[in-house]
Amino acid sequence: NLIPKVAEPLGYHVPINFIETDSGPLKESIIATRTIMKSQYKNAKCFLITSPMAGEGKTTMSLNLALAHAVGDKKVIFLETDFRRPSVAKVLELENQKGLSQLMKGEAEFSDVIINIYNSSLDIILAGESTNSSNYLNSENFNKFIEVLKKKYDYVFLDTAPIQPIADTLLYLSEADVTLIVLRSRQSKLGAFTSALNKINKASNCDVGILLNYFDTQTASTYGYAHYYYDNKYYGEYGA
């Protein structure tokens, strides 16, 4: 799917835009993406979200898609597995919170690391302490943990490190039913994308979807992307 850029910067509210806004192009595109995901991947439980390089919007997409799936009676859990540069704690203003790293090392219980996002049925587990190694996740215990989560929750979302500079993401591909690659319009390089796709295909047999983030809707005005009406509000000039 195509994900448009909102006209005005929303700061740290962008990663949880889905529950903080009533309508708008970003939220509508997330809803459309959710609909496509459910249609294309009917039996998928675990979605892994990555990008070729940093700064392409994968964490924002991960959080919003997880929130979009956490509707009705659906239970969803979001795991931050980027231990090199964890960012979700800062986004959600959660300091000194234990996370996945402590859980996998036996330094915390599940109840110590689980956080519920307000006004939703989404649970999240932060990465925890920042580290340059995730070797302790390359284990049978982590695989078993994901299998338990698949039984407990309707959907599991894994927010991972960018796949080109960091090898960690390849460790989790075996647990994913679907991998979503987030590309940033006018920034992502074709070589980086094809290399990332080759790595995923060699390490896993999972399906792969693509999200083109920060899409320039002004250049697509002939297809109806440039101007919208929602709830009697006019949204125009959303450009990348």
Secondary structure, 3 states (H helix, E strand, C coil): CEEECCCCCCHHHHHHHHHHCCCCHHHHHHHHHHHHHHHHCCCCCEEEEECCCCCCCHHHHHHHHHHHHCCCCCCEEEEECCCCCCCHHHHCCCCCCCCHHHHHCCCCCHHHHCEECCCCCEEEECCCCCCCCCHHHCCHHHHHHHHHHHHHCCEEEEECCCCCCCCHHHHCHHHCCEEEEEEECCCCCHHHHHHHHHHHHHHCCCEEEEEEEEECHHHHHHHCCCEEEECCEEEECCCC
